[in-house]
Amino acid sequence: MHPTLASSRSRRVLALGVGVVGTLALLTPHTAVAGTAAGGAQPYDPIAAARRAAPVVVVDGLDNPRQLTLTPSRRLLVAQAGHGSYDKRNCVQGAMGPQCIGLTGKVTLIVDGRKKNVMSGLLSGASPDGTFATGSDGAAKRPGGPYLSIITYAPPETFPEGIPSAQAGRLVSKRIGGSNRVAANITAFERRNDPDGEGVDSNPYSVLAWKGRTLVADAAADSILTVSRRGHVALFHTMREYGAKVDAVPTVLAPDLRTGNLLVGELHSELPGKARVWALDDDGDAVRSWRGFTTVTGVARSADGTLYVSELFGGSCGMAQIPTCFPGRVVKVAPGGKRTSVAVPFPAGIVTRNGKVYVNAFSTSPAKGFGGNPAWSGQLWRLRF
């Protein structure tokens, strides 16, 4: 049995979606497109349902959009994990079912509501329908330097013939007018060091250009790493362990605009309210945390101290309710601690810019849409709370 593109322990990042994939497999094309609720209820539109908070769809047609960051010039930068491959010859059997591997990942600038790909041809693995991809899950840009993408790991022997594995487990960079090149081998650091002492397992998932450093979150290794401009990898922080069967699983890195600290969001588990957001100082030491979140996939903190957290499977809707209701929400934590939330289907990366909040929605959807419905493609939303 071949593993999927993600490594074993880090499959929690993907495995939470298995129920959704299975649900979609049971939907007829008509049901998936129409989104008709059972029992003759009114058709359910997750975008319309969330519109109570007046979100604006900035762009749609994104391919499994994951991390969302700002470039040094304050432009929105989206990591698209791609859709794997729609060529059945590029599919292998994994522990969670078929996984189709291709080079469909991208890093994309969003400028005036238009998409401009600045990196392409990045490794991607997904279900045959393109959902729940993994690969180019994180993106960043160094000031005056290249664009960056972090790629998850899979053993080279599991790749279909003709699909190069050189990007797997590595930080990939690209300068304007240049080509993709490997900047650092993240998985090799895990093999040599195993910081959490739980055996070698690597799934690089998020990258951030922060205070002259490039930081990478290895979700499977439960570690935050720093990468020099020459590609040297070193340990910055090892995440707190929650026991033999529950790891922190760091999924996102972001700057704290209030304090200058580093924010780290953790997936933790499927258990409601168990995940945290951590703040680390310049030395990689934890200085505080916020509790009570569920499956964190995006985090941002504005200059006034307001915290915004994407919960991939948070909210009141469960997997069994798809397509009548989609899981996911963004939680706003005011400086005084009051929490409010808005429904966002499968949210991921989130940022604040000029007083506005942007989030990737339908982050597990390919460009052609969840369940074949183009209205449920990967999207970038602007929220109003």
N, C-alpha and C positions, 0 to 999 in steps of 0.2 A: 504494500500500500504506500503510495507516495504522499508525503506531507503537502500541504498547501503552500502558497507563497509565503505565508506567515509561519513563524516557528511555533513549537508546541505550546509552551506556557503562555506565550503572547497571543495565542489564538483567541483569548478572551476578548480581544479588541474586535474580532470578527465573529466569534462563536455566538455572541448575543444575538446576532442577526439570523441564525440558522432557522429559528422559528418563523421569521418573516419570509425567508426564501421558500420554506416549505409551504407557507400559506399562499404565496404567489403561485406556486406550482399547481394549486388546487383551483385557482380562479380561471374562469373562462375568459376569452378575450373581451367579450361584451361586458362582463362584470368588472374586469380590471379597468377598462376605459371609462365605463359609465360611473363606476364607484357607487353602485346602488346598494343601499343598506338592506339587510335582511328584513323580511316581514313586510315589504312594501313601503318602507319609510322613505322619506325624501332623500334624493341622491346626496351623498356626502362629498363635499369639496374641502379638503384640508386647508387650502389657501383661503377660501371664503370663511371657514370657521375661525381661522386665526386673524382675519381681517377686523375683528372687533377691536384689536389694538392698532389698526390702521397700518399694517406693514406695507412697504412698497417693494415690489419685485424689481430690483435694479437690473439684473440679467438672469436669463434662464438658459437652458441647453448646456449646462455644465455637466462634466463627466465625473461623478462621485467627488464633489468638492469637499476638501478636508480643512487643513489649516488655512487660516486667513490672517495675514499680517499687513503691516504698512511698510513701504519702502522708505529709504531716507528722505525722499521727496514727498512722503505722505500719500503715495498712491496705494490703492488696494491691490494686494497680491494674493492670488488664490492657488493653492496646490490642488491639482486635479489628479486623483488616483487612477483615472482612466477607466476603461471597461474591459480590461483583459484582452480577449480576442474573440471575435465572432466566427473564427475559423475553427471548426470542430477538430481539425488535425492538431491544433495547439492546446487541446484539453487533456488533462491528466486526472486520474482519480485520487482525490485527497481524503483525509480523515473526515471531512465534513461534506463530502460529495465532490462532483466534478469541479475542477478549477482550470480556467482557460487563461493562458498566459500570452501576453503580447507586449508591444511597445507603444501603448496608447496613452501613457501618463503625460501630463503637461504642467507647466507653471504659467499662469496667466495674469497679466495686468488688466485691471478694469479701469478704463478711462472714459469718462462721460457716457457711461452706460454701454460701452463697447468693450469687447474682449480682444486682447492682443497677446498671443502666445509668445513668451520669451524663452521658454524651454519646451522641447517636445521630444518624442522618441524615448520616453522614460518607461522603465519596466512597470508592468501592471499585471495583476492576476485577479480574476473575478469569477463569479458564477456564470454559467453559459449565457444568461440573459443580461450580463453586465452589471448586476447589482452587487453590493457589498465588496467592492474592489479593495485591493490594497497594493501598495507599491510606492508611488511618489506621493506620500501622505503629508509631507511638510515642505514648506518653501520659505525662503528669506532672501534678502539682498544685503550684501555688505556695503557700507558707505564707500563710494568710489571703487567698488570691486564688483565681483560677478554675482549673478543670480545663483541661488543654491537650492537643491532639492535633496531630501533624505529619502532613501529607498529601503524598503523592508528586505529581510533576508530569506532565502531558501537555498538548500543545497544545490550545487550546479547539476548534479546527476538527475534531479527531478525536472529539469527544463525540457520542453519539447525540442526536437531537432530544429535547428535554424534560429532559435531564440537565444541570444547571447545572455550570459549570466553575470557579466563583468560588473554591472551596477548593483547587484544584490548585496544588501547590507552595507552600502557605502554612501558617503556624501558626494553628490555630483554637482559640479559647478559649470557655469557657462557665462562667458563675457559677451557683450553685444557684438555681433558679427562673428563670434567664434563658434566652437562646437562643444558638445558635452564632454567633460573630462572628469575622471575620478579624482576627488580632492582628498579623501581620507577613507580608510577602511574601519568602519565602526565595529562591525562584527568581529574583526580580528582582535580588537582590544578586549572584547568580552571573552574570546577564547583564551587569551593570555592571562587575564586577570580575574574574571568572574567576581565582580565586586560584592554581589549579594551572597555569594557562597552557596548558591542553590543549583549549581551545575550550569553548563554553557547553554544559553538560550538568548537569542537576539532578535529584536524587531525595532530597528530605528524608526521613529514615528513622528517626531517634531523637531524643527530646527529654528534657531533664533540668532540673529546678529544683535549682540547686546554688549554695550560698553567696550567696544573694541575686541570682543570675543565672538566666536561662533560656538554656540551651545547646541547639543543634540540630546534629546530624550530617547533612550533606548527602553521601550515599553516592557520588553520581556526581561531585560537585565535589571530592571528597577533602578536605573542609574541615569544621572545627568552627566554628560561628558563635555569637555571643552576641546576644541580643535584649533590648532594654530594655523597660520597662513601657509605653512609648509606641510600641513597634513598630519602633524603630531597630535595624537589623541591622549588625553589625560582625564582622570576622574575629577569631577567637580562636586558631586553629591550622590550619596546612596540613599534611596528612599527608605522610609520606615517600613518595617515588615509588620503584617497583621496576623501572622501565624503561618503554619506549614502549608495551608491550602488557599490562603488569600494574600495576594501581593498588592502593592500599591498601584502598579501599572501606570506610570506617568505618560499621559497622552498629549499634553500640550504645554508649551512654554510661551510666556508672554511678559512684557514689561509692565511693572506697576507704575503708572504715570503719577501716582500720588507720592510715593516714597522713593522710587528708583530701584526698588527691589525686583527680584525675579519671581514671577508667579508660576507655579506648577500645578496643573490639574491632574487628578488621578481618576482612573476608571474604577478601581477597587473591585467591585463585584456587581452582580445584578441586584443586590439587596438595597431597597430604598433607604436613602439617607445616610449611607455608610461612607461615601466618598468625601474627600476633603480637597480644598485648595490651599496650597502652601505658599508662603513667602520666604524666599531665601535671600540672604545678604550677599555682598560682593565676594565673601569667602566661601559661599556655599553652605552656610549654616542656617538652619530653620529659625525664623524669628517670630512667626505666628502662623496660624491656620484658621480657616473657616470650615465649619463642619456642616453636615446635614444635606449633602448633595447625592445625586444618583447618576452614576456613569458619566463623569465629566469629560467632555470632548472639546471644550472651548472656554477661555476665560479672558476677561479684560477688566481693568480697573482704571477709571477716569481720574483726572487731576483733582476732582472734588472728593475722591474716596469712594465713589459708588462702584460696586463690584457687579459684574455681569457674568453669569455662568451658563454655558450650554450643557443641558442634560440630554444625552442621546436617547435614553429610554425613560426620561422623567415624565411627570404629568400623570393624568388620570387614565390614559388609554393604554391598553396592553396589546401584546402581539396578536392575541386571538380576535381582536376587534378590527384588524385590518381587513378590508379597506374602508370599513365604516368609520373608523377613527384611528388616527396615527399617533404613536408615542412621540414624545419629545417636547421640551419646553426650554425657554430661557428664563432664568431666575435673576431678578434685580435685587441686590442687597444694598439698601441705602446706608449712608455713613452712620446713622443711628441704629442700624441693625434690622429695620423693617424690611420684610421680603414680599415682593410681588412677582408675578410671573405671567408669561404669555406663551400660548401654544405655538410651537414651531416644529414641523415634522422633521424628525431625525436631524437636529441641529449639530453643527460642528464648530469650526473656527469663528471667533467673534472679536471685533475690535471697536473702539470708539474713535471718532474723528470729527473735529469741529462740533462737538456736542451731539453728534448723531451716532447711533449704534447700528452696526452692520453684522450680519450673521449668515453663514452658509446653511441653507435649508435643503431638505431631501439629500443629505450628504451621502447617502448610500445608494443614490440613483444614478444611472447612466444618462447621457445626454438625450437618449431617445425616450426616457421616462420610466418611472417605477411601474411595473406591471404592464409595460407597453403603452402607458398613458403619457403623452408628451407634456401634459399639464403638470405632471409630477416629475419632471426632469430635475437634475441638480440645479440649485438656484442660489443667488445672493439676494438677501432681503435687507431692507432698512427698517428698523423697528421704531415704534413710538410707545413709550410707557406712560 
